[in-house]
Amino acid sequence: MDIAREVAQMLRMMLPPQGDVLVLGLGNRRMTADALGDRVVSGILVTRHMQEERLRSVCAVAPGVLGITGVETAELALGLAERAVIVVDALAAMETAHIGTTIQLTDTGIRPGSGVGNHRKGITAETMHVPVIAVGIPLVVYASTIVRDALADMMQHESDDAQALAEQLTSGYPRDFVVTPRNIDELVAGLADLLALAINSALQTNLEMEELSHCLH
């Protein structure tokens, strides 16, 4: 819970103090490594339909990916966003050591699919016309990045030489090999619960984290 408390505190600092919040889960629920957003949304305490003064108004949706729905997520979010948006997605790691160990929070929004070269319309403050907070965890990595990191370790320092050599070694292979950890199912389940608890705590300041933990399942 300590990590969830830290994330919740950071989110509170980035969120508007009042008003409706949309929690948007990105990704493909049919692919475990890309299902983080969907899993987080399933644990969000949805309160927009309630008449409860001590609860902040929250709605949550995981719309799926364009290839399945035919709808741009940004277009859907634009119709739902009122005061602020928290968007959750799995990321591609820039370093192997960051897989499942780093939580990224930013107020610059997100461009779905950009980590694996599948650029979609951005979900940002400019496109949504409200503050957008992006929360992500690296869960996949390019094979070339693994090669680069291994070479850097062998050379005992991070350098442009390791990157250049990694590109040479992988130049004869497809450049879109993406790798996930073997325990990806367990990893996504645990991290999704952590983020859901943190987001619930950031939004529902009148409830204790112990109370909110019961909303996860």
C-alpha positions as CSV (number, residue, x, y, z in Angstrom):
1,M,0.0,0.0,0.0
2,D,2.9,2.4,0.5
3,I,3.5,2.6,-3.3
4,A,-0.2,3.2,-3.9
5,R,-0.2,6.0,-1.3
6,E,2.8,7.7,-3.0
7,V,1.1,7.5,-6.4
8,A,-2.2,8.7,-5.0
9,Q,-0.4,11.7,-3.4
10,M,1.2,12.6,-6.8
11,L,-2.1,12.3,-8.6
12,R,-3.9,14.6,-6.1
13,M,-1.3,17.3,-6.8
14,M,-1.9,17.0,-10.5
15,L,-5.7,16.8,-10.5
16,P,-8.2,19.7,-10.3
17,P,-9.4,19.8,-6.7
18,Q,-13.1,19.4,-7.7
19,G,-15.3,18.3,-10.6
20,D,-16.1,15.1,-12.5
21,V,-13.2,12.8,-13.5
22,L,-13.1,10.3,-16.4
23,V,-10.8,7.3,-15.9
24,L,-9.9,5.9,-19.3
25,G,-8.3,2.5,-19.7
26,L,-6.4,2.0,-22.9
27,G,-5.3,-1.2,-24.6
28,N,-6.5,-4.5,-25.8
29,R,-8.2,-6.6,-23.1
30,R,-7.5,-9.8,-25.2
31,M,-3.7,-9.4,-24.8
32,T,-2.5,-9.7,-21.3
33,A,0.5,-7.4,-21.8
34,D,-1.8,-4.7,-23.2
35,A,-4.7,-5.2,-20.7
36,L,-3.4,-3.0,-17.9
37,G,-5.9,-0.1,-18.6
38,D,-8.9,-2.4,-18.8
39,R,-7.9,-4.2,-15.6
40,V,-7.5,-0.9,-13.7
41,V,-10.9,0.4,-14.9
42,S,-12.5,-2.7,-13.5
43,G,-11.3,-1.7,-10.0
44,I,-12.3,2.0,-10.1
45,L,-15.0,3.2,-7.7
46,V,-17.6,4.6,-10.1
47,T,-19.7,7.2,-8.4
48,R,-21.1,9.5,-11.1
49,H,-24.6,7.9,-10.8
50,M,-24.7,8.2,-7.0
51,Q,-26.1,11.1,-4.9
52,E,-23.4,11.0,-2.2
53,E,-21.9,14.2,-1.1
54,R,-18.7,12.8,0.3
55,L,-17.8,11.0,-3.0
56,R,-16.3,12.7,-6.0
57,S,-18.1,12.1,-9.3
58,V,-16.1,9.5,-11.3
59,C,-16.9,7.6,-14.4
60,A,-14.7,5.0,-16.0
61,V,-14.5,3.2,-19.4
62,A,-12.2,0.9,-21.2
63,P,-13.2,1.3,-24.9
64,G,-10.9,-1.2,-26.4
65,V,-8.7,-0.7,-29.5
66,L,-9.5,0.8,-32.9
67,G,-9.0,-2.5,-34.7
68,I,-11.8,-4.0,-32.7
69,T,-14.2,-1.1,-32.2
70,G,-13.6,1.0,-35.2
71,V,-13.8,4.1,-32.9
72,E,-10.8,6.3,-32.1
73,T,-10.4,6.3,-28.3
74,A,-9.7,10.0,-28.3
75,E,-13.0,10.7,-30.0
76,L,-14.9,8.7,-27.4
77,A,-13.1,10.4,-24.6
78,L,-13.8,13.8,-25.9
79,G,-17.5,13.1,-25.6
80,L,-17.2,12.0,-22.0
81,A,-14.5,14.3,-20.5
82,E,-15.9,17.1,-18.3
83,R,-13.4,18.3,-15.7
84,A,-10.4,16.0,-16.0
85,V,-9.2,12.8,-17.5
86,I,-6.9,10.1,-16.0
87,V,-5.7,7.8,-18.8
88,V,-4.1,4.4,-18.0
89,D,-2.0,2.4,-20.4
90,A,0.8,-0.2,-20.7
91,L,4.0,1.2,-22.0
92,A,7.0,-0.1,-24.0
93,A,10.1,0.1,-21.8
94,M,13.1,2.2,-22.9
95,E,15.3,0.1,-20.6
96,T,14.8,-3.6,-19.7
97,A,15.1,-2.9,-16.0
98,H,12.0,-0.7,-16.1
99,I,9.6,-3.5,-17.0
100,G,7.0,-3.7,-14.2
101,T,9.2,-1.6,-11.9
102,T,8.4,2.0,-13.0
103,I,5.2,4.0,-12.7
104,Q,5.1,7.0,-15.1
105,L,2.8,10.0,-14.4
106,T,2.7,12.9,-16.7
107,D,0.4,15.8,-17.4
108,T,1.2,15.9,-21.1
109,G,-1.3,13.2,-22.1
110,I,-0.6,10.1,-24.2
111,R,-0.7,9.0,-27.8
112,P,-2.2,5.4,-27.8
113,G,0.0,2.8,-29.5
114,S,3.0,5.0,-30.0
115,G,5.3,2.8,-27.9
116,V,5.0,0.0,-30.5
117,G,4.8,2.1,-33.6
118,N,1.0,2.2,-33.9
119,H,0.3,5.9,-33.6
120,R,-3.3,7.0,-32.9
121,K,-4.9,10.4,-32.2
122,G,-3.5,11.9,-29.0
123,I,-5.4,12.2,-25.7
124,T,-4.0,15.4,-24.4
125,A,-5.2,18.7,-22.8
126,E,-5.2,20.2,-26.2
127,T,-7.5,17.6,-27.7
128,M,-9.7,17.0,-24.7
129,H,-9.9,20.7,-23.5
130,V,-9.5,19.6,-19.9
131,P,-6.4,18.5,-17.9
132,V,-5.2,15.0,-18.9
133,I,-3.0,12.9,-16.6
134,A,-1.4,9.8,-18.1
135,V,-0.5,6.9,-15.9
136,G,1.6,4.1,-17.4
137,I,3.8,1.1,-16.5
138,P,6.3,-0.4,-18.9
139,L,5.3,-4.0,-19.6
140,V,6.9,-4.8,-22.9
141,V,10.3,-4.2,-24.5
142,Y,11.7,-4.4,-28.0
143,A,14.2,-7.3,-28.5
144,S,16.7,-4.8,-29.7
145,T,16.5,-2.9,-26.4
146,I,17.3,-6.2,-24.5
147,V,20.4,-6.7,-26.8
148,R,21.5,-3.1,-26.2
149,D,21.2,-3.4,-22.4
150,A,23.0,-6.7,-22.4
151,L,25.8,-5.2,-24.4
152,A,26.0,-2.2,-22.2
153,D,26.3,-4.5,-19.2
154,M,29.1,-6.4,-20.9
155,M,30.9,-3.2,-21.7
156,Q,30.2,-2.0,-18.1
157,H,28.8,1.3,-19.1
158,E,25.9,2.8,-21.0
159,S,27.1,4.3,-24.3
160,D,26.3,5.1,-27.8
161,D,28.6,2.3,-28.8
162,A,26.3,-0.3,-27.2
163,Q,23.3,1.2,-29.1
164,A,25.2,1.2,-32.4
165,L,26.4,-2.4,-31.9
166,A,22.8,-3.6,-31.0
167,E,21.5,-2.1,-34.2
168,Q,24.1,-3.9,-36.2
169,L,23.4,-7.2,-34.5
170,T,19.6,-6.9,-35.0
171,S,19.7,-5.3,-38.5
172,G,19.0,-8.6,-40.2
173,Y,15.9,-9.4,-38.2
174,P,12.4,-7.9,-38.1
175,R,12.5,-4.7,-36.0
176,D,9.1,-5.2,-34.4
177,F,9.9,-8.1,-32.0
178,V,8.2,-7.2,-28.7
179,V,9.0,-9.2,-25.6
180,T,7.1,-9.6,-22.3
181,P,8.1,-11.2,-19.0
182,R,7.2,-14.8,-18.4
183,N,5.0,-13.9,-15.4
184,I,3.1,-11.2,-17.3
185,D,-0.4,-12.5,-16.1
186,E,0.6,-12.2,-12.4
187,L,2.4,-8.9,-13.1
188,V,-0.5,-7.2,-14.8
189,A,-3.0,-8.4,-12.1
190,G,-0.9,-7.0,-9.3
191,L,0.0,-3.7,-10.9
192,A,-3.6,-3.1,-12.0
193,D,-4.8,-3.5,-8.4
194,L,-2.1,-1.1,-7.2
195,L,-3.0,1.6,-9.8
196,A,-6.7,1.2,-9.2
197,L,-6.2,1.6,-5.4
198,A,-4.0,4.6,-6.0
199,I,-6.5,6.3,-8.3
200,N,-9.4,5.6,-6.1
201,S,-7.5,7.1,-3.1
202,A,-6.5,10.2,-5.1
203,L,-10.1,10.8,-6.2
204,Q,-12.0,9.8,-3.0
205,T,-10.2,11.8,-0.3
206,N,-12.9,11.2,2.2
207,L,-12.4,7.5,2.2
208,E,-9.5,5.6,3.8
209,M,-7.3,3.4,1.6
210,E,-8.3,0.3,3.6
211,E,-12.0,1.0,2.7
212,L,-11.1,1.6,-1.0
213,S,-9.2,-1.7,-1.2
214,H,-12.6,-3.5,-0.9
215,C,-13.7,-2.0,-4.2
216,L,-11.0,-3.8,-6.2
217,H,-12.8,-7.2,-6.3
